Amino acid sequence: MNDQLKLLLEGRIVVERGPFKLDAEVNVKQAEIVALMGPNGAGKTTLLEAILGWLPLADGQVLLDGQTLEVHGENRTVPTHEREIGMVFQDGLLFPHLNVMRNIEFGTGSSSTHVSELLEPLEITNLVDRYPEELSAGQRQRVALARTLATAPKLVLLDEPLGALDVTGRVIARKLIGNVLRSNGAGALVVTHDPADAFALADRILVLEGGRVTQCAPPDQIRTRPATKWVAELVGWNFFEGDGNGSLVELADGVEIATAHRGLDGPVAVTINPTAVALYTQEPTGSPRNSWHCHVESIEFVADVARVSLVGPFAISADVTRAAVAELGIDTGSAVWASLKATEVGIQPLQG
C-alpha cells in the first residue's frame, strides 16, 4: 500500500444504541481496501450505517476527501444520497425486474458505453441480458459492485459481500472484486467474518471488539502479532495474559513462561505461534527454557498439518506434521512434553 496515497475517509464514529456504545476511529486511503472484522455484536454494521448517515453521531465527525459530512453538535449533516459513498449488501439487492445492464445503469444517468467499462474486469460481459434469478450468488455480487461503482463513489462500503458464496465462488469473487476496487481508485471498507477474505483482499485490517478498535494493521502484522485473544484465535495463535517480571511472565494460574525479553514489569500479553511448540514423548533436554508435561486433548488434521490441543499446567496448541503425530504415536489422552524456546515467545503491551 502506497503511503503517499490521499486520505479519503477520516472519522471518529461515536454511536449509542441502547446500552451499546461504538467509539471508533477509522480512515481509508484512495484505492485502499480496509477489512473490518470482529466478533458478533462488535459494532461493524453500526459503523457502516453511521458513515452512510443512517445513524446520528453521539460524538465525533465524518470527513470524506476533505469534505465534512457530519460533525456532532453542528447543524450541517450531508444527507446520505449526497455523500458520494456506495454500499454493497450481502445479498446484492438487485432489482429482479431489470436485467443486468439495466441494474448497473440504474440511477447513474450514464450511457452503456461508460457502464461497459466495468463489465470485463468483473467478468460479467456475457451476463448483461440475464435477470438476477438467472445468476449465481457470485455473479449477483459482481453485478451489485458494478452498479455501485457506476455511480463513481469516492468510498465503497461492503457488508459481508462474499458471505453467501461457496469456497470456489469466494476465491474467484475476492480476486475480481479486489482488482476492480484498487484499479477504480475508490477507497473500500469491507465487513467480513472470514479471515481468508480479509487477508486476501485487504491492505489493512481493522478489528472491532465491544465497540472499540483493538487492532488496526496490515494482514501480515495481524497474523504474526495478534493484539487480543479474539484476534489470536482468529489466526490460530496461542494468547495469554500475565505479569512480566524480568524475563519471565507469570500467568494467572501460576505457570511461568521464560522469554528472551529483559526488564518486563507489569501486565503483558504473550503470543505463541503453534508451529513453535515442539512435542516429545520424553522430557526434552537441551536449549529450550520452557517445557511442560501435558496430555493431548484433541488432534485435528488439515491437509498435512495436525493441530494438537494440549491440557496440563495450562492449555496450549501445537502445530506439527501428520507424519510427526504418527512417529510420536500420540492420540487423544496421550502424555507428551511441550517445549518452547524463549526466543519464540512474543510479548506485547496488554490491551485495555
C-alpha positions as CSV (number, residue, x, y, z in Angstrom):
1,M,0.0,0.0,0.0
2,N,1.4,3.4,-1.1
3,D,1.8,5.6,2.0
4,Q,1.6,8.7,-0.3
5,L,-2.0,8.0,-1.4
6,K,-4.6,10.6,-0.5
7,L,-6.6,10.0,2.7
8,L,-10.3,9.7,1.7
9,L,-12.2,8.8,4.8
10,E,-11.4,10.3,8.2
11,G,-13.7,9.7,11.1
12,R,-14.2,9.3,14.8
13,I,-17.5,7.5,15.0
14,V,-19.4,7.5,18.3
15,V,-22.9,6.0,18.2
16,E,-25.1,4.9,21.1
17,R,-27.7,2.2,20.6
18,G,-29.3,1.5,24.0
19,P,-26.6,0.1,26.3
20,F,-24.2,-0.4,23.4
21,K,-21.7,2.3,22.6
22,L,-19.5,2.4,19.5
23,D,-16.4,4.7,19.7
24,A,-14.0,4.0,16.8
25,E,-11.5,6.0,14.7
26,V,-11.4,4.9,11.1
27,N,-9.6,6.1,8.0
28,V,-9.3,4.8,4.4
29,K,-7.0,6.0,1.7
30,Q,-7.6,6.3,-2.0
31,A,-7.5,2.8,-3.7
32,E,-7.1,1.2,-0.2
33,I,-9.1,-1.8,0.9
34,V,-9.6,-2.0,4.7
35,A,-11.3,-5.1,6.1
36,L,-13.5,-4.6,9.1
37,M,-13.5,-7.6,11.4
38,G,-14.7,-8.5,14.9
39,P,-17.0,-10.8,16.9
40,N,-20.8,-10.6,16.5
41,G,-22.1,-7.5,18.2
42,A,-18.8,-5.6,18.0
43,G,-20.4,-2.7,16.0
44,K,-19.2,-3.4,12.5
45,T,-22.6,-2.8,10.7
46,T,-23.3,0.1,13.1
47,L,-20.0,1.7,11.9
48,L,-21.0,1.4,8.3
49,E,-24.5,2.8,8.9
50,A,-23.1,5.8,10.8
51,I,-20.6,6.5,7.9
52,L,-23.6,6.4,5.5
53,G,-25.5,8.8,7.7
54,W,-28.2,6.3,8.6
55,L,-27.4,6.7,12.3
56,P,-26.8,10.0,14.1
57,L,-23.4,10.6,15.8
58,A,-23.4,10.9,19.6
59,D,-20.0,12.4,19.2
60,G,-17.2,12.7,16.6
61,Q,-17.1,13.6,12.9
62,V,-17.0,12.1,9.4
63,L,-14.9,13.6,6.6
64,L,-14.7,12.3,3.0
65,D,-12.0,13.6,0.7
66,G,-11.7,16.8,2.9
67,Q,-15.4,17.5,2.9
68,T,-17.2,17.4,6.3
69,L,-20.1,15.1,6.1
70,E,-21.2,15.3,9.7
71,V,-19.9,16.8,12.9
72,H,-21.7,16.1,16.2
73,G,-23.3,19.2,17.6
74,E,-23.2,21.2,14.3
75,N,-26.2,21.5,12.1
76,R,-24.5,20.6,8.8
77,T,-25.1,17.0,8.1
78,V,-24.8,15.9,4.5
79,P,-27.7,13.6,3.6
80,T,-26.9,10.0,2.6
81,H,-27.6,10.4,-1.1
82,E,-25.1,13.3,-1.4
83,R,-22.2,11.6,0.4
84,E,-20.6,10.0,-2.7
85,I,-20.5,6.7,-0.8
86,G,-21.6,3.4,-2.4
87,M,-23.0,0.4,-0.5
88,V,-22.9,-3.2,-1.4
89,F,-25.0,-5.5,0.7
90,Q,-24.5,-9.3,1.3
91,D,-27.4,-10.3,-1.0
92,G,-26.7,-7.6,-3.6
93,L,-30.3,-6.2,-3.6
94,L,-30.6,-6.3,-7.4
95,F,-33.9,-5.3,-8.9
96,P,-35.5,-8.6,-10.0
97,H,-37.5,-7.0,-12.9
98,L,-34.4,-5.4,-14.5
99,N,-31.7,-7.3,-16.4
100,V,-28.0,-7.0,-15.5
101,M,-27.3,-4.0,-17.8
102,R,-30.4,-2.1,-16.5
103,N,-29.4,-2.9,-12.9
104,I,-26.0,-1.4,-13.4
105,E,-27.2,1.7,-15.2
106,F,-30.0,2.3,-12.6
107,G,-29.6,5.8,-11.1
108,T,-26.3,6.6,-12.9
109,G,-27.6,8.6,-15.9
110,S,-24.6,7.0,-17.7
111,S,-24.5,5.6,-21.2
112,S,-24.0,1.9,-21.9
113,T,-20.5,2.8,-23.2
114,H,-19.5,4.2,-19.8
115,V,-21.0,1.3,-17.8
116,S,-19.5,-1.3,-20.2
117,E,-16.0,-0.3,-18.8
118,L,-16.9,-2.2,-15.6
119,L,-18.2,-5.4,-17.3
120,E,-14.9,-7.0,-18.5
121,P,-12.9,-6.6,-15.3
122,L,-15.7,-8.2,-13.3
123,E,-16.3,-10.9,-15.9
124,I,-19.9,-10.1,-16.4
125,T,-19.9,-9.0,-20.0
126,N,-21.8,-12.2,-21.1
127,L,-24.5,-11.6,-18.4
128,V,-25.9,-8.3,-19.4
129,D,-29.2,-9.7,-20.8
130,R,-29.8,-12.0,-17.9
131,Y,-32.0,-11.3,-14.9
132,P,-31.0,-11.7,-11.2
133,E,-32.8,-15.0,-10.8
134,E,-30.6,-16.4,-13.6
135,L,-27.3,-15.5,-11.8
136,S,-25.2,-17.4,-9.3
137,A,-24.6,-15.7,-5.9
138,G,-21.1,-14.7,-7.0
139,Q,-22.4,-13.2,-10.2
140,R,-25.0,-11.2,-8.4
141,Q,-22.4,-9.8,-6.1
142,R,-20.2,-8.7,-9.0
143,V,-23.2,-7.1,-10.7
144,A,-24.0,-5.3,-7.4
145,L,-20.5,-4.0,-7.2
146,A,-20.6,-2.8,-10.8
147,R,-23.9,-1.0,-10.1
148,T,-22.3,0.7,-7.1
149,L,-19.1,1.7,-9.0
150,A,-21.0,3.0,-12.0
151,T,-22.1,5.9,-9.8
152,A,-18.4,6.8,-9.3
153,P,-18.4,6.9,-5.5
154,K,-15.3,8.0,-3.6
155,L,-15.8,5.3,-0.9
156,V,-17.4,1.9,-1.2
157,L,-18.8,0.1,1.8
158,L,-19.3,-3.7,1.5
159,D,-21.2,-5.7,4.2
160,E,-20.3,-9.4,4.0
161,P,-20.2,-9.3,0.2
162,L,-18.9,-12.9,-0.1
163,G,-20.9,-14.4,2.8
164,A,-23.3,-16.3,0.5
165,L,-20.7,-17.8,-1.8
166,D,-19.2,-21.3,-1.7
167,V,-15.4,-21.8,-1.4
168,T,-14.8,-21.7,-5.1
169,G,-17.0,-18.7,-5.6
170,R,-15.3,-16.8,-2.9
171,V,-11.8,-17.3,-4.4
172,I,-13.0,-16.1,-7.8
173,A,-15.0,-13.2,-6.4
174,R,-12.4,-11.9,-4.0
175,K,-9.8,-11.7,-6.7
176,L,-12.0,-9.9,-9.2
177,I,-13.5,-7.6,-6.6
178,G,-10.1,-6.7,-5.1
179,N,-8.6,-6.0,-8.5
180,V,-11.5,-3.8,-9.6
181,L,-11.7,-1.8,-6.3
182,R,-8.0,-1.0,-6.5
183,S,-8.0,0.0,-10.2
184,N,-11.1,2.1,-9.7
185,G,-9.4,4.4,-7.2
186,A,-12.2,4.5,-4.6
187,G,-11.4,3.5,-1.1
188,A,-13.2,0.5,0.3
189,L,-14.3,-0.6,3.8
190,V,-15.3,-4.3,3.8
191,V,-17.0,-6.1,6.6
192,T,-16.2,-9.8,6.7
193,H,-16.1,-12.7,9.2
194,D,-13.8,-14.8,7.1
195,P,-10.1,-14.3,7.7
196,A,-9.2,-15.7,4.3
197,D,-11.3,-13.0,2.7
198,A,-9.7,-10.3,4.8
199,F,-6.1,-11.5,4.3
200,A,-6.6,-11.9,0.5
201,L,-8.5,-8.6,-0.1
202,A,-7.2,-6.1,2.5
203,D,-4.3,-3.7,2.7
204,R,-5.2,-3.2,6.4
205,I,-7.4,-5.0,8.8
206,L,-9.3,-3.0,11.4
207,V,-10.6,-5.1,14.4
208,L,-13.6,-4.0,16.4
209,E,-14.4,-5.6,19.8
210,G,-17.1,-4.3,22.1
211,G,-17.4,-1.1,20.1
212,R,-13.7,-0.3,20.3
213,V,-10.8,-0.7,17.9
214,T,-8.4,-3.2,19.4
215,Q,-6.0,-3.6,16.4
216,C,-5.5,-2.0,13.0
217,A,-2.6,-3.2,11.0
218,P,-1.6,-4.9,7.7
219,P,-2.5,-8.5,7.3
220,D,1.0,-9.8,8.0
221,Q,1.1,-8.0,11.3
222,I,-2.3,-9.3,12.3
223,R,-1.1,-12.8,11.5
224,T,2.1,-12.6,13.5
225,R,1.3,-10.1,16.3
226,P,-2.3,-10.6,17.3
227,A,-3.2,-7.9,19.9
228,T,-6.1,-9.6,21.6
229,K,-7.3,-13.1,22.4
230,W,-10.0,-12.8,19.8
231,V,-7.5,-11.9,17.1
232,A,-5.2,-14.7,18.2
233,E,-8.0,-17.3,18.0
234,L,-8.9,-15.9,14.6
235,V,-5.3,-16.5,13.2
236,G,-4.8,-19.7,15.3
237,W,-2.1,-18.4,17.7
238,N,-1.8,-19.0,21.4
239,F,-2.6,-15.9,23.5
240,F,-2.1,-15.5,27.2
241,E,-2.2,-12.6,29.7
242,G,0.2,-12.4,32.6
243,D,2.5,-10.3,34.7
244,G,6.0,-9.7,33.4
245,N,9.0,-9.8,35.8
246,G,12.4,-9.5,34.3
247,S,12.5,-12.1,31.6
248,L,9.6,-14.2,33.0
249,V,5.8,-13.9,32.6
250,E,3.6,-15.4,35.2
251,L,0.1,-16.4,34.1
252,A,-2.9,-16.2,36.4
253,D,-2.7,-20.0,37.0
254,G,0.8,-19.7,38.2
255,V,2.5,-21.0,35.1
256,E,5.8,-19.2,34.2
257,I,6.9,-18.6,30.7
258,A,10.5,-17.7,30.0
259,T,11.1,-15.1,27.3
260,A,14.1,-13.6,25.6
261,H,13.0,-10.2,26.7
262,R,14.5,-8.2,29.6
263,G,13.1,-5.7,32.1
264,L,9.5,-6.9,31.9
265,D,7.4,-5.2,34.6
266,G,3.7,-5.4,34.8
267,P,0.8,-6.7,32.7
268,V,1.7,-8.1,29.2
269,A,0.2,-10.2,26.5
270,V,2.0,-13.4,25.4
271,T,1.7,-14.7,21.8
272,I,3.0,-18.0,20.7
273,N,2.9,-19.5,17.2
274,P,1.7,-23.1,17.5
275,T,4.4,-24.1,15.0
276,A,7.0,-23.1,17.6
277,V,5.7,-25.6,20.1
278,A,7.6,-28.9,19.8
279,L,6.3,-32.2,21.2
280,Y,8.2,-35.1,22.8
281,T,7.2,-38.3,24.5
282,Q,10.1,-37.9,27.0
283,E,11.1,-34.8,28.9
284,P,13.3,-32.8,26.5
285,T,16.9,-31.7,27.2
286,G,18.9,-29.0,25.6
287,S,18.3,-25.3,24.8
288,P,14.5,-24.8,25.3
289,R,13.8,-22.9,28.5
290,N,10.1,-23.8,28.6
291,S,8.8,-27.4,28.9
292,W,5.5,-28.6,30.3
293,H,4.1,-32.1,30.9
294,C,0.7,-32.2,29.2
295,H,-2.0,-34.5,27.8
296,V,-3.4,-34.5,24.3
297,E,-7.0,-33.1,24.4
298,S,-7.6,-33.4,20.7
299,I,-5.9,-33.7,17.3
300,E,-7.4,-32.0,14.2
301,F,-5.9,-32.6,10.8
302,V,-5.9,-30.0,8.0
303,A,-4.1,-31.4,5.0
304,D,-0.6,-32.4,6.3
305,V,-0.8,-30.2,9.4
306,A,-2.1,-31.5,12.8
307,R,-3.4,-29.0,15.4
308,V,-2.7,-30.7,18.7
309,S,-4.6,-29.2,21.6
310,L,-2.9,-29.8,25.0
311,V,-4.1,-29.5,28.6
312,G,-1.8,-29.6,31.6
313,P,-0.4,-26.7,33.6
314,F,-2.3,-24.6,31.1
315,A,-3.9,-25.1,27.7
316,I,-1.8,-24.6,24.6
317,S,-1.9,-25.7,21.0
318,A,0.9,-27.1,18.8
319,D,1.0,-27.5,15.1
320,V,3.0,-30.5,13.9
321,T,3.0,-32.6,10.7
322,R,0.8,-35.6,10.2
323,A,4.0,-37.7,10.0
324,A,5.2,-36.3,13.4
325,V,1.9,-37.5,15.0
326,A,2.4,-41.0,13.6
327,E,6.1,-41.0,14.6
328,L,5.3,-39.9,18.2
329,G,2.4,-42.4,18.3
330,I,0.1,-39.9,20.1
331,D,-3.6,-39.8,20.3
332,T,-6.3,-38.2,22.5
333,G,-5.3,-38.7,26.1
334,S,-1.6,-39.4,25.3
335,A,1.0,-37.9,27.7
336,V,3.5,-35.6,26.0
337,W,6.0,-32.9,26.8
338,A,5.5,-29.5,25.1
339,S,8.7,-27.5,24.6
340,L,9.2,-23.9,23.6
341,K,12.3,-21.7,23.1
342,A,12.3,-18.4,24.9
343,T,13.1,-16.6,21.6
344,E,9.7,-17.8,20.2
345,V,7.7,-16.0,22.9
346,G,6.1,-12.8,21.6
347,I,5.5,-10.0,24.2
348,Q,3.2,-7.0,23.7
349,P,1.7,-4.4,26.0
350,L,-1.6,-5.7,27.3
351,Q,-4.6,-4.0,25.6
352,G,-7.0,-2.3,28.0
